[in-house]
Amino acid sequence: MISDIPHGHINTLQADIFKLFVASFGAAILLISKRLSLKMASLLLFSPLFSNISGELKNGDFLISILDVGQGTAVFVQTEKHVLLYDSGPAFYSGTNAGNLIILPFFRSLGINKLDAMIISHGDNDHIGGAKNILREMQVTKKIGNGLFNIDEFQFEPCISGQSWVWDGVKFEFLHPDIHNNFMGNNASCVLKIGSEEQSVLLAGDIENKAEDIILDKIGTKIRSEILLAPHHGSKTSSSSRFIRAITPGNVIFSTGYLNRFNLPNQDIIERYTMNGASIWNTATDGAIHIKYQGNKFALTTERQKRSKYWNK
């Protein structure tokens, strides 16, 4: 394949309108000016195209992107000075995976070449499928996950309820599993809360009703969050009425594949959330979903909104 030829493709950073305007001004000077010194100086105006210094996120702010990886989960989290990946999408029968096809190109477009942490919620293919390739391509400072997470030469430490840390004024805390739980598979998923007691996003992995009850029995309303990445992609084995009432999410996001063979999210689960006042989002129809917390409030946008074409109307 042409893409396998060395230097057969080039990864570039995403350029915003401001950077393009500055570069266009530089191009105009380069073409119009007859003075060599001015032409050389104009080259500096192209430098913003090759940097990712936005300065948008400040202490206490964060950005979360639920990537569209098909039937699976991959969540990018960025604070002022730190980046994290929660799950890595699926591996495919063709031999490719979401790491190579989606996540690594996404990181390159942002100029990101290392991660402060990678969290794999549990060992199902649709969550761990891209991990090996990402780990081989990028420096990852901390690796956390539950189950058999000795991925080749890469050693993972378990996530345990109560573990927490603060990056740039943003708190990260695991709410599940407890060190005394003997859960395996879905119910052993790392459940991560990001933000604060008042304003937070909850990433629930693939937990099912049994794990939901244990979490609620232990922490009660501490689980309350404005935005929820729905457990188990909206399966009917998760998202109990009690769980939904405790979280009281204003927005619920389902990470699913378009026309997936599991028919997720389950329609009864969607109705259960909407009856509790939640707005519904789905990567299968909305594309990647971006959550920015800034100035003590959330803003939610989707790739379908950002890149809408007239044939999508």
Secondary structure, DSSP 8 states (H G I E B T S, - for coil): -GGGSTTSS-------HHHHHHHHHHHHHHHH---HHHHHHHGGGGGGGG--------TT-EEEEE---SSS--EEEE-SS-EEEE----B-TTS-BHIIIIIHHHHHHTT--EEEEEEE-SS-HHHHTTHHHHHHHSEEEEEEESSS--BTTB--B---TT-EEEETTEEEEEEE--TT----GGGG--EEEEE-SSSEEEE-TT--HHHHHHHHHHHGGGG--SEEE-GGGG-TTS--HHHHHHH--SEEEE---TT-TT--S-HHHHHHHHHTT-EEEEHHHH-SEEEEEETTEEEEEEHHHHT--GGG-
